[in-house]
Amino acid sequence: MNNELKKGTTTVGIVCKDGIILAADKRATAGFVVNKRAQKIFKIADDMAITMAGLVSDAQLLTKIIKAQLKLKDIQTNRKSNLKEAANMLGGLLYSNLRKPSMIQSVVGFLLGGVDKAGFHLYDLGIDGSVTDVNDYVSDGSGSVFAFGVLETLYKKDLSVNDGIKLAVKAINAALQRDTATGNGIDVWTITDKGIDIVIEKELLIKVDI
């Protein structure tokens, strides 16, 4: 039950002229901080990654399912799935997951970023299964209101990946300062023509020694 109730997140996705940025904090909560090293960004294919926000158990299960379904679809069709197909598949999983009878209501959202033959793409997957194609930036989770304030102010069209990394850090940091369910560190991943890279994996240690 404790694992199912773990939640709390700020995630950010940014579209750059030469790639996609995905970023997230490291804290999971259940009324108190239960995990200070939570991983919230996952690779689901060679050129696709997602961030998770919401109930940890549901998010972890859906991440495993979408990875398996993408591999199966690639084998069946003898080609790599594109980002739109992956987004629609994940949206379908979220739609079904929210509406199935359960003692605990499933509340999970994802950001999906990647690259295919058509270019770079970023999708916002709502808790209700909605699929939104994002052409600039997006944030999800309990601290998103603070992250959006930074993104609205500092985002510029045709941003480079290097500048996008700096903007993502500033957006997550704003949530770290103001949202109690966000904290303990930041992860930043980039998706470019060269592949998926983890560019920042930083823990914030708060400890007082006397």
C-alpha positions as CSV (number, residue, x, y, z in Angstrom):
1,M,0.0,0.0,0.0
2,N,2.8,2.4,0.8
3,N,4.4,1.9,-2.6
4,E,1.1,2.5,-4.4
5,L,0.7,5.8,-2.6
6,K,4.1,7.2,-3.4
7,K,3.8,10.3,-5.4
8,G,5.0,13.9,-5.9
9,T,6.9,15.2,-8.9
10,T,8.0,18.0,-11.1
11,T,8.9,17.0,-14.7
12,V,9.8,19.3,-17.6
13,G,10.0,18.7,-21.3
14,I,11.5,21.3,-23.7
15,V,11.7,21.3,-27.5
16,C,15.0,22.6,-28.9
17,K,16.1,23.1,-32.5
18,D,18.5,20.2,-32.2
19,G,16.8,17.9,-29.7
20,I,14.5,17.3,-26.8
21,I,15.2,17.9,-23.1
22,L,13.5,15.9,-20.3
23,A,14.1,16.8,-16.7
24,A,12.7,15.7,-13.3
25,D,13.4,16.0,-9.6
26,K,14.2,13.0,-7.4
27,R,11.6,13.1,-4.5
28,A,8.7,10.7,-3.9
29,T,6.2,11.4,-1.2
30,A,3.4,9.7,0.7
31,G,2.5,12.5,3.1
32,F,6.2,12.5,4.0
33,V,9.4,11.9,2.0
34,V,9.7,8.2,1.3
35,N,12.3,8.2,-1.4
36,K,15.0,10.8,-2.0
37,R,16.5,9.0,-5.1
38,A,13.4,8.2,-7.2
39,Q,14.1,7.8,-10.9
40,K,11.4,9.6,-12.9
41,I,12.9,9.5,-16.4
42,F,13.0,6.2,-18.3
43,K,14.2,5.0,-21.8
44,I,11.5,3.1,-23.5
45,A,13.2,2.7,-26.9
46,D,16.5,3.6,-28.5
47,D,15.2,7.0,-29.5
48,M,12.4,7.6,-27.0
49,A,12.2,8.4,-23.3
50,I,9.4,9.3,-20.8
51,T,9.0,11.2,-17.5
52,M,6.5,10.0,-15.0
53,A,4.3,11.9,-12.5
54,G,1.7,10.5,-10.1
55,L,1.4,7.2,-8.3
56,V,4.7,5.3,-8.6
57,S,3.4,1.8,-8.8
58,D,1.0,2.6,-11.7
59,A,3.7,4.6,-13.5
60,Q,6.3,1.9,-13.1
61,L,3.9,-0.8,-14.4
62,L,2.8,1.3,-17.4
63,T,6.4,2.0,-18.2
64,K,7.2,-1.7,-18.4
65,I,4.0,-2.3,-20.5
66,I,4.7,0.4,-23.1
67,K,8.3,-0.8,-23.5
68,A,7.1,-4.3,-24.1
69,Q,4.4,-3.2,-26.5
70,L,6.7,-1.1,-28.6
71,K,9.2,-4.0,-28.9
72,L,6.3,-6.3,-29.9
73,K,4.9,-3.9,-32.4
74,D,8.4,-3.4,-34.0
75,I,8.7,-7.1,-34.4
76,Q,5.2,-7.6,-35.8
77,T,5.5,-4.7,-38.4
78,N,9.3,-5.2,-39.1
79,R,9.9,-1.5,-38.6
80,K,10.5,1.0,-35.8
81,S,7.5,2.6,-34.3
82,N,7.4,6.4,-34.6
83,L,6.7,8.9,-31.8
84,K,3.0,9.5,-32.7
85,E,2.3,5.7,-32.6
86,A,4.1,5.4,-29.2
87,A,2.2,8.4,-27.8
88,N,-1.2,6.9,-28.9
89,M,-0.3,3.6,-27.5
90,L,0.6,5.1,-24.1
91,G,-2.5,7.3,-24.2
92,G,-4.6,4.2,-24.6
93,L,-3.0,2.6,-21.6
94,L,-3.6,5.6,-19.5
95,Y,-7.3,5.8,-20.7
96,S,-7.9,2.2,-19.7
97,N,-5.9,2.4,-16.5
98,L,-7.9,5.4,-15.1
99,R,-11.2,3.8,-15.8
100,K,-10.7,0.3,-14.4
101,P,-12.3,-0.4,-11.0
102,S,-9.8,-0.1,-8.2
103,M,-9.6,0.7,-4.5
104,I,-7.0,3.3,-5.3
105,Q,-7.7,5.7,-8.1
106,S,-4.9,5.7,-10.7
107,V,-3.5,9.2,-11.3
108,V,-0.5,9.0,-13.7
109,G,0.8,11.4,-16.3
110,F,3.8,11.1,-18.7
111,L,5.9,13.3,-20.9
112,L,7.2,11.5,-24.0
113,G,10.1,12.8,-26.0
114,G,12.1,11.4,-28.9
115,V,13.2,11.5,-32.5
116,D,12.0,9.7,-35.6
117,K,12.2,10.2,-39.4
118,A,9.9,13.2,-39.1
119,G,12.1,15.0,-36.5
120,F,12.0,15.7,-32.8
121,H,8.7,15.4,-30.9
122,L,7.4,16.0,-27.4
123,Y,4.0,14.8,-26.2
124,D,2.1,15.5,-23.0
125,L,0.1,12.4,-21.9
126,G,-2.7,13.4,-19.5
127,I,-4.0,11.3,-16.6
128,D,-7.2,10.8,-18.7
129,G,-5.4,9.4,-21.7
130,S,-5.3,12.6,-23.6
131,V,-2.4,13.1,-26.1
132,T,-1.1,16.6,-26.7
133,D,1.6,17.4,-29.3
134,V,3.8,20.0,-27.7
135,N,5.9,22.4,-29.9
136,D,7.7,24.4,-27.2
137,Y,7.7,23.2,-23.6
138,V,5.5,21.5,-21.0
139,S,5.6,20.6,-17.3
140,D,3.7,18.1,-15.2
141,G,3.4,17.2,-11.5
142,S,2.8,19.0,-8.2
143,G,5.5,21.6,-8.9
144,S,4.6,22.3,-12.5
145,V,3.0,25.7,-11.7
146,F,6.4,27.0,-10.5
147,A,8.3,25.4,-13.4
148,F,5.8,27.0,-15.9
149,G,6.6,30.4,-14.5
150,V,10.2,30.0,-15.5
151,L,9.5,28.4,-18.8
152,E,7.0,31.1,-19.8
153,T,9.6,33.8,-19.0
154,L,12.8,32.4,-20.4
155,Y,11.9,30.0,-23.3
156,K,12.8,31.2,-26.8
157,K,12.0,29.6,-30.1
158,D,14.9,27.7,-31.7
159,L,16.6,27.2,-28.4
160,S,19.8,25.0,-28.6
161,V,20.1,21.8,-26.5
162,N,22.8,23.4,-24.4
163,D,20.6,26.4,-23.5
164,G,17.7,24.0,-23.1
165,I,19.6,22.1,-20.4
166,K,20.2,25.3,-18.5
167,L,16.5,26.3,-18.8
168,A,15.3,22.9,-17.6
169,V,17.5,23.2,-14.5
170,K,16.2,26.6,-13.7
171,A,12.6,25.4,-14.1
172,I,13.1,22.4,-11.8
173,N,15.0,24.5,-9.3
174,A,12.0,26.9,-9.0
175,A,9.8,23.9,-8.0
176,L,12.5,22.6,-5.6
177,Q,12.4,26.0,-3.8
178,R,8.6,26.2,-3.5
179,D,6.9,22.8,-3.8
180,T,7.2,20.6,-0.8
181,A,6.6,17.4,-2.9
182,T,9.5,18.2,-5.2
183,G,13.1,17.9,-4.1
184,N,16.3,16.1,-3.3
185,G,17.9,16.4,-6.7
186,I,17.5,16.7,-10.5
187,D,18.0,14.5,-13.5
188,V,18.3,15.9,-17.1
189,W,18.3,13.8,-20.2
190,T,18.8,14.9,-23.8
191,I,17.5,13.2,-27.0
192,T,19.3,14.2,-30.1
193,D,20.3,12.6,-33.5
194,K,23.2,11.0,-31.6
195,G,20.9,9.2,-29.2
196,I,19.7,9.5,-25.5
197,D,22.2,10.9,-23.0
198,I,22.0,11.6,-19.3
199,V,23.7,15.0,-18.9
200,I,22.9,15.7,-15.3
201,E,22.3,13.4,-12.3
202,K,22.6,15.4,-9.2
203,E,21.5,14.8,-5.6
204,L,20.9,17.6,-3.2
205,L,22.0,16.6,0.3
206,I,20.5,18.6,3.2
207,K,22.2,17.6,6.4
208,V,23.3,19.6,9.4
209,D,26.5,18.5,11.2
210,I,27.1,19.8,14.7
